Amino acid sequence: MTSQATRLARVLVYYGFQVNPFCDKQKILCPFHGDENPSLLVDFTTGTWFCFGCNLSGDAFHFVELMEKQFHNTSGMKFAKIYKEAVNGKSRSLIKVDAKTVGVDDAYFSQLYDEAHDYYYCLGKTDWVHDDSDDISELREYMRSRGFMPSTLNTVRAKASYNRNYRLLFPMMDDGEFKGWVSRTTDKELAKKRKYLYNKGFRRRTTLVGNYSDYKFVYVVEGYMDWLKFRQFGLKNVVAILGWKMSKEQIAKLKDAGVANVVSALDNDKYGIQGTDYLHKFFKVKRFKFCKGVKDPGEMTKVQFKESIDKTLRSSNGHSGKH
Ligand SMILES: [Zn+2]
């Protein structure tokens, strides 16, 4: 471990996190966004950390700063003193970090929400069908190469953001209500590391992207692009859960809206199957019949979609085989 990494390890220990000294990288529950599955990645080779849930990142000092601001109202120059204590191996015994119960500071989140809202709504509208500027053309071609039509981008009011690396910006609407935005990189190298960026403070578990009220059943998909593809194919009753396992909150939303039946079009892989099994506990479930070799709705062609939909609607209810 470099000294920077040692400092980060000590800071984590200081706040009561379990640190595994044998790993170069480790995921911990993020204390900053009400994390449920560990999504804060600690890199002990560089001494830095990054959260895939809320996008916060930094080094040991920044971690202390955020912890103190969020949980202890520490102000002024006291961070430095606390940081020093932490890297000297003390422990802050008064603090018990439990990301599941601590960390939802309503004022903080509502401020982040406002920022995300303003950012999206203040950006100029993009006309994906008619705008022929180089910039838009490039993004349009990228999306076209993935099978997305410019008119679909207009329908969901996608925009071009100011972020050079994550140019494509989509609003996440939960039954008509803006919940935040997600942006996608078109850069291949960057996509290997991180395809999507959500706005700061965005909470996945309390969001269902799509429309579900007033529908007898909904299609459930994992990602935003899966949702977008189904929308393009004309389905309106589609929700994206932004992961493979539906959260308690998302389940409650569907239930409250009176949705009792779902078609699981979660990815055609082992996580999608696990996620589907989980849905069986709460809903009457049909599994979407993927064509051979198709991994998810996002990569589906229209022909594949039609074939799949036909098979799905003709299939009987219930488990497709015993898992
Ligand atoms: Zn986080």
Residues whose N, C-alpha, C, O or C-beta is under 5 A from the ligand:
A	BS01	ZN	C30 F32 H33 C51 G53 C54
